[in-house]
Structures are given as structure tokens and as C-alpha cells.
Amino acid sequence: MSGLKPTADSHVAPPPPPWANGEDGLLVRLVKDRRIAFMIVGGINTAVGLAWFALFDSLISPVWGYMATLGVSHIASVLCAFVLYRRFVFRVHGHALLDLGRFEVVNLASLGINALALPALVEGFGLAPLVAQVAITGITALVSYIGHRDFSFRRRRSKSAP
């Protein structure tokens, strides 16, 4: 009977996603859906990131240009986002530096997209840097969601886990 197949009465649950063995963060416990919690934190992070960009655009761009603004605002935004996602959505323990490294890898992919698209929209289409940054956010949000969900806060399942 090695080839048992589920019957109509049985239910075979799909395996849990890679991040499911961590605790739910506070926001996930409140809204009961990790995707919704991710989007809420992502919205907050987007607003904070745009605020960092606007602040650094006024301070740095006049001297070093908008690409320097992008780099400095990226660093500030990543550190804020890491704390927010780790505390309120994924709530994993240990491996903080490893998680931060993986988190940054995902964010560097988004930054790469941003670094290519920002000059194209500013120089090619004449958009103001802040307007172009808002336009790019939708693409980078999707890349971030998938990457953080499947990579940044991943934990190996224990051998005793079902």
C-alpha cells in the first residue's frame, strides 16, 4: 500500500510557506492575513521611504544630484523597513544579521530596477525625480513582496515539524 492516494473524504493540506514557521507579528495577529499585514507595512514603508527621498532630495540633490539622493534614502529606508517587517509581519527570532543581509539583497534588486528606471523617467520623459520615484514604486513593491516572502525571513523547517 505504498501508493496511497487521497480519497474524496480525505484532505491533504499543502505545505506551509517558507516563512510560516515563525511567529505571526503583531499586525498579522490583528488583521489575520500576512499578505494584508505586508501591504499595510509596505504602505507605511513607502510613505516613510518617500519622505526620506524628499528630505534627502532637498539636502543632497543640490550638491550631489538625485542619484546620490536615491542611494542615501535607500539606506535609511531599508533599515526602517527591516525593523517594521521583522517586528510586525514576519516576527522571526535570531539570525538578525543574516536576515538583514537577505533583506538587503532583495532591496538591492529593487534598487537596481529603480536606478535604471529613475534616470529613464527623469531624463527621458522629463518627470520630476519625486514624481518618477512614485511611479516606480509599484514595480519595486511587487519585487519586494515576493523576495521578502520567499527569501528574506525564511526559516528552515525543523525535522520534527509536520
C-alpha positions in Angstrom: 0.0 0.0 0.0 2.8 2.3 -0.8 0.9 4.2 -3.4 -1.9 5.5 -1.2 -4.0 8.2 -2.8 -6.3 10.7 -1.1 -9.9 9.7 -1.2 -12.8 12.2 -1.6 -13.2 12.3 2.2 -9.5 13.0 3.0 -7.8 16.3 2.8 -4.1 16.8 2.0 -3.0 20.2 3.2 -0.5 22.0 1.1 2.9 22.5 2.7 3.2 25.7 4.7 5.0 28.6 3.0 8.7 29.1 3.9 8.0 31.8 6.4 5.2 30.1 8.3 7.3 28.5 11.0 8.0 31.9 12.5 5.6 33.6 14.9 3.0 36.0 13.5 3.8 39.6 14.0 1.5 41.9 15.9 -0.1 43.2 12.8 -0.7 39.7 11.4 -2.4 38.8 14.6 -4.7 41.8 14.3 -5.6 41.6 10.6 -5.4 37.7 10.4 -3.7 37.7 7.0 0.0 38.0 6.4 -0.5 39.4 2.9 -2.7 42.2 4.2 -0.2 42.9 7.0 2.6 43.0 4.4 0.7 45.5 2.3 -0.1 47.7 5.3 3.6 47.8 6.4 4.6 48.2 2.8 2.3 51.3 2.5 3.8 52.7 5.7 7.3 51.9 4.4 6.5 53.5 1.1 5.4 56.7 2.8 8.5 56.7 5.0 10.7 55.9 2.1 9.2 58.8 0.0 9.6 61.1 3.0 13.3 60.1 3.2 13.7 60.6 -0.5 12.0 64.1 -0.3 14.2 65.1 2.7 17.4 63.9 1.1 16.4 65.4 -2.3 16.2 68.8 -0.7 19.5 68.3 1.2 21.7 66.2 -1.1 20.4 66.7 -4.7 21.6 70.4 -4.9 25.1 69.3 -4.2 25.4 65.7 -5.5 22.3 65.1 -7.6 19.2 62.9 -7.4 21.1 59.6 -7.8 23.0 60.4 -4.5 19.6 61.1 -3.0 18.5 57.6 -4.2 21.4 55.9 -2.5 21.2 57.7 0.8 17.4 57.4 1.0 17.8 53.6 0.1 20.0 53.0 3.2 17.6 54.9 5.6 14.5 53.2 4.0 16.0 49.7 4.2 16.8 50.0 7.9 13.3 51.3 8.7 11.6 48.6 6.6 13.7 45.8 8.1 12.6 46.7 11.6 8.9 47.1 10.6 8.7 43.9 8.6 10.6 41.8 11.2 8.6 43.1 14.1 5.1 43.5 12.7 4.8 40.9 9.9 7.3 38.1 10.0 8.3 38.1 13.7 11.3 35.7 13.3 13.9 35.3 16.0 17.7 35.1 15.8 19.8 35.5 12.6 19.2 39.2 12.6 22.3 40.0 10.5 21.6 37.1 8.1 18.0 38.3 7.7 19.3 41.9 7.2 21.7 40.7 4.5 19.0 38.8 2.7 16.6 41.7 3.1 19.2 44.0 1.5 19.7 41.5 -1.4 16.0 41.8 -2.2 16.1 45.5 -1.8 19.2 45.8 -4.0 17.2 44.1 -6.7 14.5 46.8 -6.3 17.2 49.4 -6.2 18.7 48.2 -9.4 15.3 48.4 -11.1 14.9 51.9 -9.6 18.4 53.0 -10.7 17.6 52.1 -14.2 14.1 53.4 -14.3 14.6 56.7 -12.4 17.0 58.3 -15.0 14.9 57.0 -17.8 11.8 58.7 -16.4 13.7 61.9 -15.3 15.9 62.3 -18.4 13.9 60.5 -21.0 10.4 61.6 -20.1 11.1 64.9 -18.2 9.4 63.8 -14.9 10.5 65.4 -11.7 12.6 63.0 -9.6 9.9 62.7 -6.8 7.1 62.0 -9.4 9.3 59.4 -11.1 10.0 57.8 -7.8 6.3 57.4 -7.1 5.8 55.8 -10.5 8.5 53.3 -9.9 7.2 52.2 -6.5 4.5 49.8 -7.9 7.1 47.7 -9.7 9.5 47.6 -6.8 6.7 46.8 -4.3 5.9 43.6 -6.2 9.6 42.6 -6.3 9.9 43.3 -2.6 6.8 41.3 -1.7 7.9 38.1 -3.5 11.5 38.4 -2.3 10.8 39.1 1.4 8.0 36.5 1.4 10.2 33.7 0.0 13.7 34.7 0.9 14.4 37.5 3.5 12.8 36.0 6.5 12.8 32.3 5.6 13.5 29.8 8.2 14.3 26.1 7.7 11.5 23.8 8.9 12.5 21.7 11.9 12.7 17.9 11.2 10.0 17.4 13.8 7.6 19.7 12.0 4.7 18.0 10.1 
